[in-house]
Structures are given as structure tokens and as C-alpha cells.
Amino acid sequence: MGDNGSMNPPVLDIVCLCAAWCGTCGAYAQVFQALQQAWPGHRFRWIDIEDEADLVGEVDVETFPTWLVAHQGRVLFAGPVLPRQSDAQRMLEAQVSAAQRGDRMPLALPPEQLKAFEDLAARL
């Protein structure tokens, strides 16, 4: 579980973008907390896009929950995550591996949204 077995595991910023009015987000909060406990070496942040609109900036969240995973300000993943712990766990494992290798997976985002997520990652 997590990133055990690595001498110098990368520390990821793992951000869940949600809204208080979103029922799916409310149910997902427990999954996010369980992931945070399972991956103690990383920085987890729950951001309500309305309460912290200044921090979120120009990020356009269309589907909840939406995640941002970054390593040292570099966006590794940005997009919706199914509200199931097993799916999120697999995605995190892939992102830790990519960060360890220095890989940058192509992100299927419009250029302006990639820039918005990069700006958010830089502010974390």
C-alpha cells in the first residue's frame, strides 16, 4: 500500500476539488480520508471550489470529484476520479511510479485548463 519499498519516494500533492452542495463529494470525503491514511507520505488537500475560489483560479471543474496530482509543482494528473477507493488507489500508484521515473503522462486537457491546473499546482 502506498509507496513503501522505495528509498526516496516522491512526495505528491493530491488535491480533491469538490463543492459542499455535491452529494457525490460528501460521500467521497470518507474515501479521500482513507487514502490519506494509507498514503501518509503525501500532501492531501480537500478544496471546496466555491469556498476557495481564489486558490482554484481558472480551473474549470465540470465533474466531481476532480483531482489534481502534482509533484514539485508539475501536474501529473488532472481530471475526474471515480468515487471508488480502488480506482483512486490504482491511479495514485501509477502517479507515484511516473514521478519516480520522471515521466510526464500526456494530459487530455485544453491548453488553457492545463495552464490553470499548473497555476494551482504552483500555489500549493
TARASUL-V323715 format. One record per pair of residues at least 6 apart in sequence whose ideal C-beta (glycine too) atoms are under 7 Angstrom apart, sorted by the first residue. I is the first residue (numbers start at 1). J is the second residue. D is the distance in Angstrom with one decimal. If there is no record, write none. Layout:
BEGIN
i: {I | I}
j: {J | J}
d: {D | D}
END
This chain:
BEGIN
i: {1 | 2 | 2 | 2 | 3 | 3 | 3 | 6 | 9 | 9 | 10 | 10 | 10 | 10 | 11 | 11 | 11 | 12 | 12 | 12 | 12 | 12 | 12 | 12 | 13 | 13 | 13 | 13 | 13 | 14 | 14 | 14 | 14 | 14 | 15 | 15 | 15 | 15 | 15 | 16 | 16 | 16 | 16 | 16 | 17 | 17 | 17 | 17 | 17 | 17 | 17 | 17 | 18 | 18 | 18 | 18 | 18 | 18 | 19 | 19 | 19 | 19 | 19 | 20 | 22 | 24 | 24 | 24 | 25 | 25 | 27 | 28 | 28 | 31 | 31 | 31 | 32 | 32 | 34 | 35 | 35 | 35 | 35 | 36 | 39 | 45 | 47 | 47 | 49 | 49 | 55 | 56 | 57 | 57 | 57 | 58 | 59 | 59 | 59 | 60 | 63 | 65 | 65 | 65 | 66 | 66 | 67 | 67 | 67 | 68 | 68 | 68 | 68 | 68 | 69 | 69 | 69 | 70 | 70 | 70 | 71 | 73 | 73 | 74 | 75 | 75 | 75 | 75 | 75 | 76 | 76 | 76 | 76 | 77 | 77 | 78 | 78 | 78 | 81 | 81 | 81 | 98 | 107 | 109}
j: {38 | 38 | 39 | 41 | 9 | 41 | 96 | 100 | 41 | 96 | 71 | 96 | 99 | 100 | 41 | 42 | 43 | 42 | 69 | 70 | 71 | 95 | 96 | 99 | 43 | 45 | 70 | 121 | 124 | 42 | 43 | 44 | 67 | 69 | 45 | 47 | 67 | 68 | 124 | 32 | 46 | 47 | 65 | 67 | 47 | 49 | 56 | 59 | 61 | 65 | 66 | 68 | 25 | 46 | 48 | 49 | 64 | 65 | 25 | 48 | 49 | 50 | 64 | 48 | 64 | 64 | 65 | 83 | 64 | 65 | 83 | 65 | 83 | 83 | 85 | 88 | 44 | 46 | 85 | 85 | 88 | 89 | 92 | 44 | 92 | 124 | 55 | 56 | 56 | 61 | 123 | 120 | 116 | 119 | 120 | 116 | 116 | 117 | 120 | 113 | 80 | 80 | 81 | 83 | 79 | 80 | 77 | 79 | 81 | 75 | 78 | 117 | 120 | 121 | 76 | 77 | 95 | 76 | 121 | 124 | 99 | 121 | 122 | 121 | 107 | 114 | 117 | 118 | 121 | 95 | 98 | 99 | 105 | 91 | 95 | 107 | 109 | 117 | 87 | 88 | 91 | 105 | 114 | 117}
d: {5.2 | 5.7 | 4.5 | 6.8 | 3.9 | 6.2 | 4.9 | 6.6 | 5.9 | 6.6 | 5.2 | 6.4 | 3.9 | 5.9 | 6.1 | 5.8 | 6.5 | 4.6 | 5.7 | 6.8 | 5.5 | 6.3 | 6.7 | 6.4 | 5.0 | 6.9 | 4.5 | 6.6 | 4.8 | 5.5 | 6.9 | 5.0 | 6.9 | 5.5 | 4.7 | 5.8 | 6.5 | 4.2 | 6.9 | 5.2 | 5.2 | 7.0 | 5.2 | 5.8 | 5.4 | 5.4 | 6.8 | 6.9 | 5.1 | 6.8 | 4.5 | 6.8 | 3.4 | 6.8 | 6.2 | 7.0 | 5.5 | 5.2 | 6.2 | 6.0 | 5.5 | 5.7 | 6.5 | 5.6 | 4.6 | 5.4 | 6.8 | 5.7 | 5.2 | 5.6 | 6.5 | 5.1 | 4.3 | 6.3 | 4.7 | 6.6 | 7.0 | 6.3 | 6.0 | 6.6 | 5.7 | 6.9 | 6.9 | 4.2 | 6.3 | 6.9 | 6.5 | 6.4 | 5.0 | 5.5 | 6.1 | 6.4 | 5.8 | 5.4 | 5.9 | 3.9 | 4.5 | 5.9 | 5.6 | 6.0 | 3.9 | 6.8 | 5.9 | 6.3 | 6.3 | 5.3 | 6.4 | 6.8 | 4.8 | 6.8 | 5.1 | 5.7 | 6.1 | 6.3 | 4.7 | 4.1 | 4.9 | 6.1 | 3.7 | 6.7 | 4.2 | 5.1 | 4.8 | 7.0 | 6.6 | 7.0 | 5.0 | 5.4 | 5.3 | 4.8 | 5.9 | 6.2 | 6.8 | 6.7 | 5.6 | 6.0 | 6.2 | 4.2 | 6.5 | 5.4 | 6.3 | 5.9 | 5.9 | 6.9}
END
